Amino acid sequence: MKRLLIILVAIVSLTCTASPLLAAEAVNTATEVKAPAAIANATNVNTASVKELEKLPGIGKKSAAAIVAYRTEKGNFKTLKDLSKVDGVGKKTLEKIKPLVIFE
């Protein structure tokens, strides 16, 4: 009986000690899986249509059309700063779309 109690205490101790490590590993794995998916689902502002751009937060029909018009007239965007030159795209909008856009 005493041996069984000692074994149970050891198992509980190991479980409690390992749980934070397993939880941290699960978080890291989830982050690693999400990053490539986020990039795969990102909107390329240099090839996106007005309809595709409208799906971005803070980008309405007018702003999307302005982005396409600016891109057509002046060439591809290279950075978020380039997007800020488009009428209707301000700092708040840029912060919202920053993780959702690419320039390739």
N, CA, C and O atoms as CSV, one atom per row, in Angstrom:
chain,resi,resn,atom,element,x,y,z
A,1,MET,N,N,0.830,-1.189,0.000
A,1,MET,CA,C,0.000,0.000,0.000
A,1,MET,C,C,0.878,1.257,0.000
A,1,MET,O,O,0.600,2.223,-0.712
A,2,LYS,N,N,1.927,1.227,0.801
A,2,LYS,CA,C,2.820,2.376,0.874
A,2,LYS,C,C,3.498,2.623,-0.481
A,2,LYS,O,O,3.656,3.770,-0.899
A,3,ARG,N,N,3.895,1.545,-1.161
A,3,ARG,CA,C,4.519,1.666,-2.485
A,3,ARG,C,C,3.557,2.305,-3.476
A,3,ARG,O,O,3.950,3.168,-4.261
A,4,LEU,N,N,2.311,1.888,-3.441
A,4,LEU,CA,C,1.304,2.422,-4.345
A,4,LEU,C,C,1.125,3.910,-4.121
A,4,LEU,O,O,1.021,4.671,-5.083
A,5,LEU,N,N,1.088,4.332,-2.886
A,5,LEU,CA,C,0.953,5.748,-2.560
A,5,LEU,C,C,2.153,6.546,-3.082
A,5,LEU,O,O,1.987,7.639,-3.625
A,6,ILE,N,N,3.338,6.006,-2.919
A,6,ILE,CA,C,4.548,6.675,-3.399
A,6,ILE,C,C,4.523,6.785,-4.929
A,6,ILE,O,O,4.889,7.821,-5.484
A,7,ILE,N,N,4.101,5.739,-5.592
A,7,ILE,CA,C,4.032,5.754,-7.055
A,7,ILE,C,C,3.008,6.788,-7.521
A,7,ILE,O,O,3.269,7.528,-8.469
A,8,LEU,N,N,1.846,6.848,-6.864
A,8,LEU,CA,C,0.815,7.820,-7.222
A,8,LEU,C,C,1.310,9.252,-7.029
A,8,LEU,O,O,1.069,10.114,-7.875
A,9,VAL,N,N,1.988,9.500,-5.938
A,9,VAL,CA,C,2.528,10.839,-5.680
A,9,VAL,C,C,3.561,11.202,-6.747
A,9,VAL,O,O,3.596,12.341,-7.214
A,10,ALA,N,N,4.391,10.253,-7.130
A,10,ALA,CA,C,5.399,10.509,-8.158
A,10,ALA,C,C,4.741,10.825,-9.503
A,10,ALA,O,O,5.176,11.729,-10.216
A,11,ILE,N,N,3.705,10.083,-9.839
A,11,ILE,CA,C,3.016,10.309,-11.107
A,11,ILE,C,C,2.355,11.685,-11.119
A,11,ILE,O,O,2.459,12.416,-12.104
A,12,VAL,N,N,1.682,12.038,-10.037
A,12,VAL,CA,C,1.030,13.344,-9.950
A,12,VAL,C,C,2.066,14.455,-10.027
A,12,VAL,O,O,1.840,15.461,-10.701
A,13,SER,N,N,3.183,14.295,-9.360
A,13,SER,CA,C,4.234,15.311,-9.394
A,13,SER,C,C,4.779,15.500,-10.800
A,13,SER,O,O,4.960,16.628,-11.259
A,14,LEU,N,N,5.036,14.397,-11.476
A,14,LEU,CA,C,5.547,14.480,-12.840
A,14,LEU,C,C,4.529,15.117,-13.773
A,14,LEU,O,O,4.894,15.909,-14.642
A,15,THR,N,N,3.276,14.781,-13.603
A,15,THR,CA,C,2.230,15.344,-14.448
A,15,THR,C,C,2.120,16.843,-14.253
A,15,THR,O,O,2.013,17.590,-15.226
A,16,CYS,N,N,2.144,17.287,-13.018
A,16,CYS,CA,C,2.043,18.726,-12.733
A,16,CYS,C,C,3.254,19.479,-13.251
A,16,CYS,O,O,3.124,20.617,-13.704
A,17,THR,N,N,4.408,18.880,-13.195
A,17,THR,CA,C,5.629,19.517,-13.672
A,17,THR,C,C,5.664,19.574,-15.190
A,17,THR,O,O,6.133,20.560,-15.758
A,18,ALA,N,N,5.182,18.544,-15.850
A,18,ALA,CA,C,5.243,18.469,-17.302
A,18,ALA,C,C,4.159,19.304,-17.983
A,18,ALA,O,O,4.349,19.730,-19.123
A,19,SER,N,N,3.056,19.545,-17.332
A,19,SER,CA,C,1.938,20.257,-17.965
A,19,SER,C,C,2.313,21.632,-18.510
A,19,SER,O,O,1.975,21.931,-19.655
A,20,PRO,N,N,2.995,22.483,-17.743
A,20,PRO,CA,C,3.378,23.782,-18.312
A,20,PRO,C,C,4.289,23.639,-19.530
A,20,PRO,O,O,4.187,24.409,-20.485
A,21,LEU,N,N,5.182,22.645,-19.487
A,21,LEU,CA,C,6.072,22.440,-20.623
A,21,LEU,C,C,5.292,21.988,-21.847
A,21,LEU,O,O,5.545,22.450,-22.960
A,22,LEU,N,N,4.351,21.089,-21.639
A,22,LEU,CA,C,3.534,20.629,-22.758
A,22,LEU,C,C,2.667,21.753,-23.291
A,22,LEU,O,O,2.482,21.867,-24.503
A,23,ALA,N,N,2.130,22.587,-22.407
A,23,ALA,CA,C,1.302,23.712,-22.842
A,23,ALA,C,C,2.123,24.699,-23.663
A,23,ALA,O,O,1.655,25.195,-24.687
A,24,ALA,N,N,3.346,24.988,-23.220
A,24,ALA,CA,C,4.214,25.907,-23.952
A,24,ALA,C,C,4.550,25.341,-25.323
A,24,ALA,O,O,4.589,26.074,-26.311
A,25,GLU,N,N,4.794,24.033,-25.381
A,25,GLU,CA,C,5.098,23.401,-26.660
A,25,GLU,C,C,3.898,23.475,-27.600
A,25,GLU,O,O,4.058,23.680,-28.803
A,26,ALA,N,N,2.703,23.308,-27.053
A,26,ALA,CA,C,1.484,23.385,-27.866
A,26,ALA,C,C,1.307,24.789,-28.427
A,26,ALA,O,O,0.901,24.944,-29.579
A,27,VAL,N,N,1.606,25.816,-27.631
A,27,VAL,CA,C,1.496,27.198,-28.097
A,27,VAL,C,C,2.488,27.447,-29.217
A,27,VAL,O,O,2.135,28.049,-30.231
A,28,ASN,N,N,3.736,26.992,-29.050
A,28,ASN,CA,C,4.752,27.182,-30.091
A,28,ASN,C,C,4.357,26.488,-31.383
A,28,ASN,O,O,4.532,27.041,-32.468
A,29,THR,N,N,3.829,25.288,-31.269
A,29,THR,CA,C,3.413,24.553,-32.455
A,29,THR,C,C,2.289,25.280,-33.168
A,29,THR,O,O,2.294,25.382,-34.395
A,30,ALA,N,N,1.317,25.791,-32.405
A,30,ALA,CA,C,0.191,26.506,-33.004
A,30,ALA,C,C,0.677,27.757,-33.726
A,30,ALA,O,O,0.191,28.072,-34.812
A,31,THR,N,N,1.623,28.467,-33.141
A,31,THR,CA,C,2.152,29.680,-33.758
A,31,THR,C,C,2.879,29.349,-35.058
A,31,THR,O,O,2.722,30.041,-36.064
A,32,GLU,N,N,3.672,28.286,-35.026
A,32,GLU,CA,C,4.423,27.908,-36.217
A,32,GLU,C,C,3.486,27.493,-37.357
A,32,GLU,O,O,3.784,27.744,-38.525
A,33,VAL,N,N,2.389,26.881,-37.033
A,33,VAL,CA,C,1.457,26.439,-38.056
A,33,VAL,C,C,0.703,27.627,-38.641
A,33,VAL,O,O,0.430,27.654,-39.841
A,34,LYS,N,N,0.363,28.608,-37.809
A,34,LYS,CA,C,-0.421,29.747,-38.260
A,34,LYS,C,C,0.366,30.701,-39.149
A,34,LYS,O,O,-0.197,31.295,-40.068
A,35,ALA,N,N,1.650,30.852,-38.890
A,35,ALA,CA,C,2.430,31.830,-39.644
A,35,ALA,C,C,2.412,31.574,-41.150
A,35,ALA,O,O,2.107,32.493,-41.910
A,36,PRO,N,N,2.728,30.353,-41.615
A,36,PRO,CA,C,2.679,30.132,-43.052
A,36,PRO,C,C,1.274,30.297,-43.623
A,36,PRO,O,O,1.118,30.781,-44.744
A,37,ALA,N,N,0.253,29.903,-42.867
A,37,ALA,CA,C,-1.124,30.055,-43.333
A,37,ALA,C,C,-1.467,31.529,-43.497
A,37,ALA,O,O,-2.149,31.909,-44.448
A,38,ALA,N,N,-0.991,32.362,-42.567
A,38,ALA,CA,C,-1.260,33.795,-42.650
A,38,ALA,C,C,-0.630,34.380,-43.904
A,38,ALA,O,O,-1.238,35.209,-44.580
A,39,ILE,N,N,0.570,33.956,-44.211
A,39,ILE,CA,C,1.246,34.451,-45.405
A,39,ILE,C,C,0.527,33.954,-46.654
A,39,ILE,O,O,0.357,34.704,-47.615
A,40,ALA,N,N,0.109,32.703,-46.640
A,40,ALA,CA,C,-0.590,32.137,-47.797
A,40,ALA,C,C,-1.912,32.860,-48.056
A,40,ALA,O,O,-2.341,32.977,-49.204
A,41,ASN,N,N,-2.551,33.340,-47.005
A,41,ASN,CA,C,-3.835,34.028,-47.146
A,41,ASN,C,C,-3.698,35.538,-47.266
A,41,ASN,O,O,-4.705,36.242,-47.344
A,42,ALA,N,N,-2.480,36.044,-47.282
A,42,ALA,CA,C,-2.267,37.479,-47.367
A,42,ALA,C,C,-2.682,37.992,-48.739
A,42,ALA,O,O,-2.625,37.273,-49.737
A,43,THR,N,N,-3.096,39.238,-48.762
A,43,THR,CA,C,-3.515,39.882,-50.005
A,43,THR,C,C,-2.327,40.614,-50.617
A,43,THR,O,O,-1.695,41.446,-49.967
A,44,ASN,N,N,-2.033,40.298,-51.861
A,44,ASN,CA,C,-0.959,40.984,-52.568
A,44,ASN,C,C,-1.544,42.269,-53.148
A,44,ASN,O,O,-2.337,42.226,-54.088
A,45,VAL,N,N,-1.158,43.395,-52.593
A,45,VAL,CA,C,-1.729,44.674,-53.019
A,45,VAL,C,C,-1.330,45.062,-54.441
A,45,VAL,O,O,-1.921,45.968,-55.029
A,46,ASN,N,N,-0.337,44.384,-54.987
A,46,ASN,CA,C,0.093,44.688,-56.347
A,46,ASN,C,C,-0.651,43.890,-57.416
A,46,ASN,O,O,-0.530,44.178,-58.607
A,47,THR,N,N,-1.414,42.897,-56.993
A,47,THR,CA,C,-2.157,42.092,-57.961
A,47,THR,C,C,-3.642,41.974,-57.617
A,47,THR,O,O,-4.430,41.503,-58.436
A,48,ALA,N,N,-4.024,42.395,-56.424
A,48,ALA,CA,C,-5.408,42.223,-55.967
A,48,ALA,C,C,-6.380,43.110,-56.732
A,48,ALA,O,O,-6.065,44.237,-57.113
A,49,SER,N,N,-7.559,42.569,-56.941
A,49,SER,CA,C,-8.628,43.338,-57.577
A,49,SER,C,C,-9.294,44.234,-56.537
A,49,SER,O,O,-9.012,44.132,-55.343
A,50,VAL,N,N,-10.174,45.105,-57.002
A,50,VAL,CA,C,-10.925,45.974,-56.087
A,50,VAL,C,C,-11.699,45.110,-55.096
A,50,VAL,O,O,-11.695,45.391,-53.898
A,51,LYS,N,N,-12.357,44.071,-55.578
A,51,LYS,CA,C,-13.152,43.181,-54.712
A,51,LYS,C,C,-12.275,42.529,-53.640
A,51,LYS,O,O,-12.685,42.431,-52.483
A,52,GLU,N,N,-11.089,42.088,-54.011
A,52,GLU,CA,C,-10.178,41.459,-53.051
A,52,GLU,C,C,-9.695,42.468,-52.018
A,52,GLU,O,O,-9.603,42.148,-50.833
A,53,LEU,N,N,-9.390,43.672,-52.455
A,53,LEU,CA,C,-8.914,44.706,-51.533
A,53,LEU,C,C,-10.004,45.132,-50.557
A,53,LEU,O,O,-9.712,45.475,-49.411
A,54,GLU,N,N,-11.249,45.111,-51.000
A,54,GLU,CA,C,-12.370,45.485,-50.132
A,54,GLU,C,C,-12.525,44.554,-48.937
A,54,GLU,O,O,-13.128,44.937,-47.934
A,55,LYS,N,N,-12.005,43.368,-49.024
A,55,LYS,CA,C,-12.097,42.398,-47.922
A,55,LYS,C,C,-11.172,42.756,-46.764
A,55,LYS,O,O,-11.322,42.229,-45.661
A,56,LEU,N,N,-10.230,43.636,-47.007
A,56,LEU,CA,C,-9.301,44.058,-45.953
A,56,LEU,C,C,-10.016,45.010,-44.993
A,56,LEU,O,O,-10.828,45.827,-45.427
A,57,PRO,N,N,-9.725,44.914,-43.697
A,57,PRO,CA,C,-10.373,45.810,-42.736
A,57,PRO,C,C,-9.993,47.264,-42.973
A,57,PRO,O,O,-8.817,47.597,-43.119
A,58,GLY,N,N,-10.999,48.121,-43.010
A,58,GLY,CA,C,-10.755,49.546,-43.194
A,58,GLY,C,C,-10.653,49.975,-44.650
A,58,GLY,O,O,-10.503,51.163,-44.937
A,59,ILE,N,N,-10.734,49.025,-45.565
A,59,ILE,CA,C,-10.666,49.344,-46.991
A,59,ILE,C,C,-12.056,49.159,-47.592
A,59,ILE,O,O,-12.568,48.044,-47.687
A,60,GLY,N,N,-12.645,50.267,-47.990
A,60,GLY,CA,C,-13.949,50.219,-48.637
A,60,GLY,C,C,-13.793,50.248,-50.148
A,60,GLY,O,O,-12.689,50.149,-50.682
A,61,LYS,N,N,-14.922,50.386,-50.820
A,61,LYS,CA,C,-14.911,50.376,-52.285
A,61,LYS,C,C,-14.074,51.528,-52.857
A,61,LYS,O,O,-13.305,51.336,-53.799
A,62,LYS,N,N,-14.232,52.722,-52.280
A,62,LYS,CA,C,-13.483,53.889,-52.776
A,62,LYS,C,C,-11.978,53.729,-52.574
A,62,LYS,O,O,-11.187,53.992,-53.479
A,63,SER,N,N,-11.598,53.295,-51.375
A,63,SER,CA,C,-10.169,53.122,-51.086
A,63,SER,C,C,-9.569,52.028,-51.954
A,63,SER,O,O,-8.451,52.166,-52.450
A,64,ALA,N,N,-10.312,50.939,-52.139
A,64,ALA,CA,C,-9.824,49.839,-52.976
A,64,ALA,C,C,-9.625,50.310,-54.413
A,64,ALA,O,O,-8.614,49.998,-55.042
A,65,ALA,N,N,-10.595,51.062,-54.926
A,65,ALA,CA,C,-10.481,51.593,-56.284
A,65,ALA,C,C,-9.310,52.573,-56.387
A,65,ALA,O,O,-8.611,52.607,-57.399
A,66,ALA,N,N,-9.102,53.367,-55.336
A,66,ALA,CA,C,-7.982,54.321,-55.329
A,66,ALA,C,C,-6.641,53.588,-55.315
A,66,ALA,O,O,-5.683,54.033,-55.947
A,67,ILE,N,N,-6.571,52.470,-54.599
A,67,ILE,CA,C,-5.336,51.675,-54.560
A,67,ILE,C,C,-5.021,51.136,-55.952
A,67,ILE,O,O,-3.885,51.227,-56.417
A,68,VAL,N,N,-6.026,50.577,-56.609
A,68,VAL,CA,C,-5.821,50.025,-57.953
A,68,VAL,C,C,-5.441,51.131,-58.940
A,68,VAL,O,O,-4.551,50.947,-59.770
A,69,ALA,N,N,-6.117,52.278,-58.848
A,69,ALA,CA,C,-5.810,53.396,-59.753
A,69,ALA,C,C,-4.383,53.904,-59.526
A,69,ALA,O,O,-3.652,54.148,-60.486
A,70,TYR,N,N,-3.993,54.061,-58.271
A,70,TYR,CA,C,-2.649,54.537,-57.944
A,70,TYR,C,C,-1.603,53.549,-58.471
A,70,TYR,O,O,-0.597,53.942,-59.063
A,71,ARG,N,N,-1.864,52.267,-58.243
A,71,ARG,CA,C,-0.943,51.213,-58.683
A,71,ARG,C,C,-0.803,51.221,-60.209
A,71,ARG,O,O,0.296,51.056,-60.737
A,72,THR,N,N,-1.903,51.411,-60.898
A,72,THR,CA,C,-1.890,51.433,-62.361
A,72,THR,C,C,-1.112,52.630,-62.885
A,72,THR,O,O,-0.370,52.531,-63.862
A,73,GLU,N,N,-1.294,53.755,-62.219
A,73,GLU,CA,C,-0.652,54.996,-62.668
A,73,GLU,C,C,0.820,55.089,-62.283
A,73,GLU,O,O,1.650,55.503,-63.092
A,74,LYS,N,N,1.146,54.707,-61.050
A,74,LYS,CA,C,2.501,54.942,-60.525
A,74,LYS,C,C,3.361,53.687,-60.411
A,74,LYS,O,O,4.563,53.791,-60.169
A,75,GLY,N,N,2.775,52.511,-60.579
A,75,GLY,CA,C,3.551,51.277,-60.450
A,75,GLY,C,C,3.276,50.564,-59.132
A,75,GLY,O,O,2.506,51.035,-58.295
A,76,ASN,N,N,3.924,49.423,-58.972
A,76,ASN,CA,C,3.694,48.581,-57.800
A,76,ASN,C,C,4.123,49.231,-56.490
A,76,ASN,O,O,5.024,50.069,-56.450
A,77,PHE,N,N,3.454,48.820,-55.429
A,77,PHE,CA,C,3.806,49.243,-54.083
A,77,PHE,C,C,4.943,48.359,-53.585
A,77,PHE,O,O,4.995,47.166,-53.884
A,78,LYS,N,N,5.842,48.956,-52.831
A,78,LYS,CA,C,6.950,48.189,-52.265
A,78,LYS,C,C,6.814,48.022,-50.758
A,78,LYS,O,O,7.267,47.023,-50.199
A,79,THR,N,N,6.188,49.001,-50.095
A,79,THR,CA,C,6.057,48.979,-48.638
A,79,THR,C,C,4.707,49.551,-48.214
A,79,THR,O,O,3.959,50.094,-49.027
A,80,LEU,N,N,4.419,49.418,-46.932
A,80,LEU,CA,C,3.212,50.034,-46.378
A,80,LEU,C,C,3.253,51.543,-46.540
A,80,LEU,O,O,2.221,52.180,-46.754
A,81,LYS,N,N,4.438,52.110,-46.439
A,81,LYS,CA,C,4.581,53.565,-46.583
A,81,LYS,C,C,4.089,54.017,-47.961
A,81,LYS,O,O,3.482,55.080,-48.094
A,82,ASP,N,N,4.356,53.198,-48.981
A,82,ASP,CA,C,3.867,53.518,-50.325
A,82,ASP,C,C,2.336,53.561,-50.345
A,82,ASP,O,O,1.742,54.411,-51.009
A,83,LEU,N,N,1.710,52.647,-49.620
A,83,LEU,CA,C,0.242,52.615,-49.561
A,83,LEU,C,C,-0.326,53.859,-48.896
A,83,LEU,O,O,-1.447,54.270,-49.197
A,84,SER,N,N,0.438,54.454,-47.999
A,84,SER,CA,C,-0.051,55.644,-47.292
A,84,SER,C,C,-0.194,56.843,-48.237
A,84,SER,O,O,-0.828,57.837,-47.881
A,85,LYS,N,N,0.380,56.758,-49.419
A,85,LYS,CA,C,0.274,57.837,-50.398
A,85,LYS,C,C,-1.081,57.844,-51.108
A,85,LYS,O,O,-1.425,58.803,-51.799
A,86,VAL,N,N,-1.841,56.769,-50.928
A,86,VAL,CA,C,-3.154,56.646,-51.576
A,86,VAL,C,C,-4.192,57.382,-50.734
A,86,VAL,O,O,-4.274,57.181,-49.522
A,87,ASP,N,N,-4.985,58.237,-51.385
A,87,ASP,CA,C,-6.055,58.945,-50.678
A,87,ASP,C,C,-7.010,57.940,-50.050
A,87,ASP,O,O,-7.450,56.993,-50.701
A,88,GLY,N,N,-7.326,58.157,-48.773
A,88,GLY,CA,C,-8.262,57.284,-48.070
A,88,GLY,C,C,-7.597,56.177,-47.274
A,88,GLY,O,O,-8.274,55.433,-46.565
A,89,VAL,N,N,-6.277,56.057,-47.379
A,89,VAL,CA,C,-5.554,55.031,-46.619
A,89,VAL,C,C,-4.669,55.747,-45.605
A,89,VAL,O,O,-3.606,56.267,-45.945
A,90,GLY,N,N,-5.123,55.765,-44.365
A,90,GLY,CA,C,-4.391,56.449,-43.307
A,90,GLY,C,C,-3.656,55.502,-42.382
A,90,GLY,O,O,-3.600,54.297,-42.624
A,91,LYS,N,N,-3.090,56.061,-41.315
A,91,LYS,CA,C,-2.290,55.292,-40.364
A,91,LYS,C,C,-3.094,54.172,-39.702
A,91,LYS,O,O,-2.600,53.055,-39.550
A,92,LYS,N,N,-4.326,54.475,-39.312
A,92,LYS,CA,C,-5.144,53.458,-38.640
A,92,LYS,C,C,-5.432,52.288,-39.566
A,92,LYS,O,O,-5.373,51.129,-39.155
A,93,THR,N,N,-5.740,52.593,-40.800
A,93,THR,CA,C,-6.006,51.538,-41.774
A,93,THR,C,C,-4.753,50.712,-42.015
A,93,THR,O,O,-4.819,49.485,-42.096
A,94,LEU,N,N,-3.622,51.374,-42.129
A,94,LEU,CA,C,-2.359,50.666,-42.358
A,94,LEU,C,C,-2.054,49.707,-41.215
A,94,LEU,O,O,-1.579,48.597,-41.450
A,95,GLU,N,N,-2.319,50.122,-39.986
A,95,GLU,CA,C,-2.093,49.248,-38.829
A,95,GLU,C,C,-2.994,48.016,-38.884
A,95,GLU,O,O,-2.573,46.918,-38.519
A,96,LYS,N,N,-4.229,48.200,-39.339
A,96,LYS,CA,C,-5.174,47.078,-39.428
A,96,LYS,C,C,-4.757,46.075,-40.497
A,96,LYS,O,O,-4.870,44.866,-40.296
A,97,ILE,N,N,-4.277,46.572,-41.623
A,97,ILE,CA,C,-3.990,45.674,-42.745
A,97,ILE,C,C,-2.549,45.164,-42.773
A,97,ILE,O,O,-2.229,44.248,-43.529
A,98,LYS,N,N,-1.695,45.745,-41.964
A,98,LYS,CA,C,-0.267,45.404,-41.969
A,98,LYS,C,C,0.007,43.888,-41.968
A,98,LYS,O,O,0.807,43.425,-42.781
A,99,PRO,N,N,-0.622,43.111,-41.093
A,99,PRO,CA,C,-0.327,41.675,-41.093
A,99,PRO,C,C,-1.043,40.899,-42.204
A,99,PRO,O,O,-0.836,39.695,-42.356
A,100,LEU,N,N,-1.875,41.584,-42.970
A,100,LEU,CA,C,-2.712,40.901,-43.957
A,100,LEU,C,C,-2.303,41.151,-45.399
A,100,LEU,O,O,-2.917,40.601,-46.313
A,101,VAL,N,N,-1.273,41.974,-45.625
A,101,VAL,CA,C,-0.891,42.310,-46.984
A,101,VAL,C,C,0.560,41.958,-47.269
A,101,VAL,O,O,1.407,41.940,-46.376
A,102,ILE,N,N,0.819,41.679,-48.532
A,102,ILE,CA,C,2.191,41.470,-49.008
A,102,ILE,C,C,2.383,42.312,-50.261
A,102,ILE,O,O,1.414,42.801,-50.842
A,103,PHE,N,N,3.636,42.480,-50.675
A,103,PHE,CA,C,3.954,43.375,-51.792
A,103,PHE,C,C,4.722,42.659,-52.899
A,103,PHE,O,O,5.375,43.318,-53.708
A,104,GLU,N,N,4.663,41.348,-52.956
A,104,GLU,CA,C,5.424,40.569,-53.950
A,104,GLU,C,C,4.626,40.350,-55.204
A,104,GLU,O,O,5.112,39.716,-56.142
